[in-house]
Amino acid sequence: MNITAQFAAQSYGAARPATQAEAGSAVKAVQEFADVLQQGEQAAQRAVTGGVDPHTLVQALAQTELAVQTAVTVRDKVVEAYQEILRMPV
């Protein structure tokens, strides 16, 4: 099988959009993460002053915990990928 440079470039160009992230998706994810943390903090503040029932507080804190665990998992995967790249021979 003879693969020319032009064929390889065309194949790469066709596959590239499928591998790129949607524009602004990372910014949107970070904003949603910040919003969840802010909502949890506001619920905790209202609970201290007696403005919210305990069930709402527990629910907000559970959502915050899930968001933090997700962020830590993503961070760990990024670090793992970076370390794997560093181990590749050049």
N, C-alpha and C positions, 0 to 999 in steps of 0.2 A: 504494500500500500504506500503510495507516494503522496505525501501531504505537502502542499506548497505553502509558502509564507502567506500568500493572499488568502487561501482557504482558511488557514489558522486565524488570521486577523479577522476575517468575516465571522467565523464561528465564535471568536472571543467577543466581538462586537454584539452579536446576537444574544449571547449568554450574559453579558455584563448587566443589563437592566434587571434581570431576574435576581442577581446577587446584591444589588444596591438596596439600601433601606429606603423606605418612603421618606420623602423630604419632610423634615420637622418631626419625625416620629420620636427621636431621642429627646428633643426639647419637650414634646408633649408628655412623654413618660416622666421626665424629671419634674415637670409642673404638677402632674397628677400625684406624684410621690410627695411633693411639698404640700399640696392641698390636704392629703390624708393626714400628714403629720400635724398640720395646723388645726384640722378638725379635732384630732385627738387631744391636742393641747387645750383648745377651747372647751371641750367637754370636761376635761379635768378641772379647769378653772371654774366652770359653772358648778361642778359637783362639790367643790370646796365651799362655794358660797350658798349651796343648797338649791341651785337653779335647775338641776337636772336629776332625774331618777337614776338609781344605781345600774339598772339594766342598760340604759343608753350609754352610760360611762363605760361599762364592760364591753359593749359592742364597739364603741369608738376605739378603745384601747386594743381590742383584738384586731381590728382593721389596721391600726398603726403597727402592731407587732408583725402582722403578715407583710405589710409593705416593707418594713425594715429587713425582715428575713429574705424577701425577694431581692432587695438591693444588695444585701451581703452575698447572696448566691451569685448574682450577676457579676459582682466585683471579683469573687473568687474565680469564676470562669474566665474573666478577662485576664487576671493575673496568671492563671494556669496556661492560657493560650500564649501570653507574652513569654513565659518561661520556656514553653515548648519551642517557640520561634528562636529564642536565644540558644537552645541546645542544638539547633539544626547546623549541620556542617556547611561551611561556605565554600 
